[in-house]
Amino acid sequence: MVLAAALVVMSPLKPTFAQEAAPAPAATIPVAIGIVNVQQVVSKSTAGQSLKKQADARRKQNQADLLAEEKKLRAENDQINAQRATLSPADFTAKQQAFQQKLNAWRQGAEQKQKAFETSYNKAQKTIFETLQKVIGDIAVQKRLTLVLNKSVVIVSAQAWDISDSALAQLNKVLPAVKM
């Protein structure tokens, strides 16, 4: 009886092929492709240029503020070091420690300022990309495109497939500027 069960289990079964298992497609979807140079559209857009100007101005201002504060701190450190001969060791150590705390606070402030800058910049950039994505979706619907690819992943394509200019024009209408 065990032998009979083993023979049943080991008997060859009829193989099934993928062709038999897959249902036939109901309808074929025509492929219409669009290509967008996302980086170029963002950099040429009025919102992208606005963001770049704001970021450059804020970087320049942050740098000037940091340099001015650094100059004050260096002068204060030089003043403490010049007083070393006239101060008792305990007073000099106390002044050095107070200066070190001030220096650490300045560094933390600079880091927080940089993080705030990056957060603000990334948020504005995200707004541009999200708006561009909606614009590309609208163009795809309008032109009945079934596939839109970023130019950065395409090696060669027909120029007629490029919808970058349309995307740029529409993005400029929808989002003329962003605030950082």
C-alpha positions in Angstrom: 0.0 0.0 0.0 2.9 2.4 0.8 4.5 1.4 -2.4 1.3 2.2 -4.4 1.1 5.6 -2.7 4.7 6.4 -3.5 4.1 5.4 -7.2 1.1 7.8 -7.4 3.1 10.6 -5.9 6.1 10.0 -8.1 4.2 9.6 -11.3 4.8 12.4 -13.9 2.2 15.1 -14.2 1.3 16.9 -17.3 3.5 20.0 -17.5 1.7 23.4 -17.8 3.2 26.0 -20.0 3.1 29.8 -19.4 1.3 30.2 -22.7 -1.6 28.1 -21.6 -1.9 29.8 -18.2 -1.7 33.4 -19.3 -5.0 34.9 -20.6 -4.9 36.6 -23.9 -4.9 40.4 -23.6 -8.3 42.0 -24.0 -7.1 45.0 -26.0 -3.7 46.3 -27.0 -2.8 49.7 -25.6 -1.0 52.0 -28.1 2.3 53.3 -26.8 2.8 57.0 -27.0 6.0 58.2 -25.4 7.1 61.6 -24.0 10.5 62.6 -22.9 11.2 65.4 -20.4 14.5 66.9 -19.3 13.5 67.5 -15.7 16.7 69.1 -14.6 16.8 71.5 -17.5 13.1 72.4 -17.1 13.6 73.1 -13.4 16.7 75.2 -13.9 15.3 77.2 -16.8 11.9 77.8 -15.0 11.1 81.1 -13.4 10.5 79.3 -10.1 13.8 77.5 -10.4 15.7 80.7 -11.2 13.8 82.5 -8.4 14.9 79.8 -5.9 18.5 80.0 -7.1 18.6 83.8 -6.6 17.1 83.5 -3.2 19.5 80.7 -2.2 22.5 82.6 -3.4 21.5 85.7 -1.6 20.8 83.8 1.6 24.1 82.0 1.4 26.0 85.2 0.8 24.2 86.9 3.8 24.8 83.9 6.1 28.5 83.9 5.1 28.8 87.6 5.8 27.1 87.1 9.2 29.3 84.2 10.1 32.5 86.1 9.1 31.5 89.2 11.1 30.7 87.1 14.2 34.0 85.2 13.8 35.9 88.4 13.6 34.4 89.6 16.9 35.1 86.3 18.5 38.8 86.4 17.4 39.1 89.9 18.8 37.6 88.8 22.1 40.0 85.8 22.2 43.0 88.1 21.5 41.9 90.5 24.2 41.6 87.6 26.7 45.1 86.3 25.7 46.5 89.9 26.1 45.2 90.1 29.6 46.8 86.8 30.6 49.8 88.5 32.3 47.6 90.8 34.4 44.9 88.2 35.4 45.2 85.6 38.1 45.3 82.0 36.7 41.8 81.4 38.1 40.4 84.5 36.4 42.1 83.7 33.2 40.7 80.2 33.2 37.2 81.5 34.0 37.4 83.9 31.0 38.7 81.2 28.7 35.9 78.9 29.7 33.3 81.6 29.2 34.8 82.4 25.8 34.7 78.7 24.9 31.0 78.5 25.8 30.4 81.5 23.6 32.3 79.9 20.8 30.4 76.6 21.1 27.1 78.5 21.1 28.2 80.4 17.9 29.0 77.0 16.3 25.7 75.6 17.2 23.9 78.7 15.9 25.8 78.4 12.6 24.8 74.7 12.3 21.2 75.5 13.1 21.2 78.3 10.5 22.6 75.9 7.9 20.0 73.3 8.7 17.2 75.9 8.5 18.6 77.0 5.1 18.7 73.4 3.8 15.2 72.7 5.0 13.8 75.8 3.4 15.6 75.2 0.2 14.6 71.5 0.0 11.0 72.4 0.7 10.9 75.0 -2.1 12.6 72.6 -4.5 10.1 69.9 -3.6 7.3 72.3 -4.4 8.8 72.9 -7.9 9.2 69.2 -8.5 5.7 68.3 -7.3 4.2 71.1 -9.5 6.3 69.9 -12.5 5.0 66.4 -11.9 1.4 67.6 -12.1 2.2 69.6 -15.2 3.7 66.6 -16.9 0.7 64.5 -16.0 -1.6 67.1 -17.5 0.5 67.2 -20.7 0.5 63.4 -20.8 -3.3 63.4 -20.6 -3.7 66.2 -23.2 -1.3 64.5 -25.7 -2.6 61.0 -24.8 0.9 59.8 -23.8 1.0 56.4 -22.2 4.6 56.7 -21.0 6.7 59.7 -20.0 10.4 59.3 -19.2 13.0 61.6 -17.7 15.7 62.5 -20.3 18.4 61.4 -17.9 17.4 57.7 -18.3 17.1 57.8 -22.1 20.1 57.3 -24.3 18.5 58.2 -27.6 15.0 59.4 -28.5 13.1 61.1 -31.3 13.0 64.8 -30.9 9.3 64.7 -31.5 8.9 62.9 -28.2 10.5 65.7 -26.2 7.8 67.6 -24.3 10.3 69.7 -22.2 9.4 73.0 -23.8 5.7 72.4 -23.2 6.5 71.4 -19.6 8.6 74.5 -19.0 6.0 76.9 -20.5 3.2 75.3 -18.4 5.3 75.3 -15.2 6.1 79.0 -15.6 2.3 79.6 -15.9 1.4 77.5 -12.9 4.3 78.3 -10.6 6.0 81.6 -11.6 8.0 81.8 -8.3 8.6 80.0 -5.0 9.6 81.4 -1.6 12.4 80.0 0.3 
